[in-house]
Amino acid sequence: MALSAALMLSGCGSRASMISAVQPISVMLGLEKITLSRDETPVNVMIFIDSTSETAVVSFTGLPAGVSVKYAASDTSPSGMLTFMASNFTPVGTYAEKVTAVSAGATASTEFTVVVVK
């Protein structure tokens, strides 16, 4: 009886080890404050995503009308370059923004500021 109980316990332990937990990720920008001119001049900002995956989905919350962002990851990492641009109809002002990265089944966000000038 003790032998079968030991086998059952070891079976439970090996089954539990097959379940893997989602590893946390982190996201950080190279600048906390990004100043954009309404003349559509591009501004490049590094995005650093620490993840076990080579890919990520990046999204933004709070961008004003007329601001566009392009995300280009590196070949071997989800970290890369963000290119911001403001059009001539973007309202001048200071905006609280949030960038969110989803990678390897985990999500991370960070806040930053965009300042749009004439």
TAMO-V414814 format. One record per pair of residues at least 6 apart in sequence whose C-alpha atoms are under 8 Angstrom apart, sorted by the first residue. I is the first residue (numbers start at 1). J is the second residue. D is the distance in whole Angstrom. If there is no record, write none. Layout:
BEGIN
i=I j=J d=D
i=I j=J d=D
END
This chain:
BEGIN
i=22 j=104 d=7
i=22 j=105 d=6
i=22 j=106 d=7
i=23 j=51 d=8
i=23 j=52 d=8
i=23 j=104 d=7
i=23 j=105 d=8
i=23 j=106 d=7
i=24 j=51 d=7
i=24 j=106 d=6
i=24 j=107 d=8
i=25 j=49 d=7
i=25 j=50 d=5
i=25 j=51 d=5
i=25 j=52 d=8
i=25 j=103 d=7
i=25 j=106 d=6
i=25 j=107 d=7
i=25 j=108 d=6
i=26 j=48 d=8
i=26 j=49 d=6
i=26 j=50 d=5
i=26 j=51 d=7
i=26 j=107 d=8
i=26 j=108 d=5
i=26 j=109 d=7
i=27 j=47 d=7
i=27 j=48 d=6
i=27 j=49 d=5
i=27 j=50 d=7
i=27 j=100 d=8
i=27 j=101 d=7
i=27 j=108 d=6
i=27 j=109 d=6
i=27 j=110 d=6
i=28 j=47 d=6
i=28 j=48 d=5
i=28 j=49 d=7
i=28 j=110 d=6
i=29 j=45 d=7
i=29 j=46 d=6
i=29 j=47 d=5
i=29 j=48 d=6
i=29 j=110 d=8
i=30 j=45 d=6
i=30 j=46 d=5
i=30 j=47 d=6
i=30 j=48 d=8
i=31 j=45 d=7
i=31 j=46 d=8
i=31 j=112 d=8
i=32 j=111 d=8
i=32 j=112 d=5
i=32 j=113 d=6
i=33 j=112 d=6
i=33 j=113 d=5
i=33 j=114 d=6
i=33 j=115 d=7
i=34 j=43 d=8
i=34 j=112 d=8
i=34 j=113 d=6
i=34 j=114 d=5
i=34 j=115 d=6
i=35 j=114 d=6
i=35 j=115 d=5
i=35 j=116 d=6
i=35 j=117 d=7
i=36 j=42 d=8
i=36 j=43 d=7
i=36 j=84 d=8
i=36 j=85 d=7
i=36 j=86 d=6
i=36 j=114 d=7
i=36 j=115 d=6
i=36 j=116 d=5
i=36 j=117 d=6
i=37 j=85 d=8
i=37 j=86 d=6
i=37 j=116 d=6
i=37 j=117 d=5
i=37 j=118 d=6
i=38 j=85 d=8
i=38 j=86 d=5
i=38 j=87 d=5
i=38 j=88 d=5
i=38 j=89 d=7
i=38 j=90 d=7
i=38 j=116 d=7
i=38 j=117 d=6
i=38 j=118 d=6
i=39 j=86 d=7
i=39 j=87 d=6
i=39 j=88 d=6
i=39 j=118 d=8
i=40 j=85 d=5
i=40 j=86 d=5
i=40 j=87 d=5
i=40 j=88 d=7
i=41 j=85 d=6
i=41 j=86 d=7
i=42 j=83 d=6
i=42 j=84 d=6
i=42 j=85 d=5
i=42 j=86 d=8
i=43 j=83 d=6
i=43 j=84 d=5
i=43 j=85 d=6
i=44 j=81 d=6
i=44 j=82 d=6
i=44 j=83 d=5
i=44 j=84 d=6
i=45 j=81 d=6
i=45 j=82 d=5
i=45 j=83 d=6
i=45 j=84 d=8
i=46 j=79 d=8
i=46 j=80 d=6
i=46 j=81 d=5
i=46 j=82 d=6
i=47 j=79 d=6
i=47 j=80 d=5
i=47 j=81 d=6
i=47 j=82 d=7
i=48 j=78 d=8
i=48 j=79 d=5
i=48 j=80 d=7
i=49 j=77 d=8
i=49 j=78 d=6
i=49 j=79 d=5
i=49 j=101 d=8
i=50 j=78 d=8
i=50 j=79 d=7
i=51 j=78 d=7
i=51 j=103 d=7
i=51 j=104 d=7
i=52 j=103 d=8
i=52 j=104 d=6
i=53 j=77 d=7
i=53 j=78 d=7
i=53 j=103 d=6
i=53 j=104 d=5
i=54 j=75 d=8
i=54 j=76 d=6
i=54 j=77 d=4
i=54 j=78 d=5
i=55 j=73 d=8
i=55 j=77 d=7
i=55 j=78 d=5
i=55 j=103 d=6
i=55 j=104 d=8
i=56 j=78 d=5
i=56 j=101 d=6
i=56 j=102 d=5
i=56 j=103 d=5
i=56 j=104 d=8
i=57 j=101 d=6
i=57 j=102 d=5
i=57 j=103 d=7
i=58 j=71 d=7
i=58 j=99 d=7
i=58 j=100 d=6
i=58 j=101 d=5
i=58 j=102 d=7
i=59 j=99 d=6
i=59 j=100 d=5
i=59 j=101 d=7
i=60 j=97 d=7
i=60 j=98 d=6
i=60 j=99 d=5
i=60 j=100 d=6
i=61 j=97 d=6
i=61 j=98 d=5
i=61 j=99 d=7
i=62 j=95 d=7
i=62 j=96 d=7
i=62 j=97 d=5
i=62 j=98 d=7
i=63 j=95 d=7
i=63 j=97 d=6
i=64 j=90 d=7
i=64 j=91 d=7
i=64 j=95 d=7
i=65 j=90 d=6
i=65 j=91 d=8
i=66 j=86 d=6
i=66 j=87 d=5
i=66 j=88 d=8
i=66 j=89 d=6
i=66 j=90 d=5
i=67 j=84 d=7
i=67 j=85 d=6
i=67 j=86 d=4
i=67 j=87 d=6
i=67 j=90 d=7
i=68 j=84 d=6
i=68 j=85 d=5
i=68 j=86 d=7
i=69 j=82 d=6
i=69 j=83 d=5
i=69 j=84 d=5
i=69 j=85 d=7
i=70 j=82 d=6
i=70 j=83 d=5
i=70 j=84 d=7
i=71 j=80 d=7
i=71 j=81 d=6
i=71 j=82 d=5
i=71 j=83 d=7
i=72 j=80 d=6
i=72 j=81 d=5
i=72 j=82 d=6
i=73 j=79 d=5
i=73 j=80 d=4
i=73 j=81 d=6
i=74 j=80 d=5
i=86 j=116 d=7
i=90 j=116 d=8
i=91 j=116 d=7
i=92 j=115 d=8
i=92 j=116 d=5
i=92 j=117 d=5
i=92 j=118 d=7
i=93 j=115 d=6
i=93 j=116 d=5
i=93 j=117 d=7
i=94 j=113 d=7
i=94 j=114 d=6
i=94 j=115 d=4
i=94 j=116 d=6
i=95 j=113 d=6
i=95 j=114 d=5
i=95 j=115 d=6
i=96 j=111 d=7
i=96 j=112 d=6
i=96 j=113 d=5
i=96 j=114 d=7
i=97 j=111 d=6
i=97 j=112 d=5
i=97 j=113 d=6
i=97 j=114 d=7
i=98 j=109 d=7
i=98 j=110 d=6
i=98 j=111 d=4
i=98 j=112 d=6
i=99 j=109 d=6
i=99 j=110 d=6
i=99 j=111 d=6
i=99 j=112 d=8
i=100 j=107 d=7
i=100 j=108 d=6
i=100 j=109 d=4
i=100 j=110 d=7
i=101 j=107 d=6
i=101 j=108 d=5
i=101 j=109 d=6
i=102 j=108 d=7
END
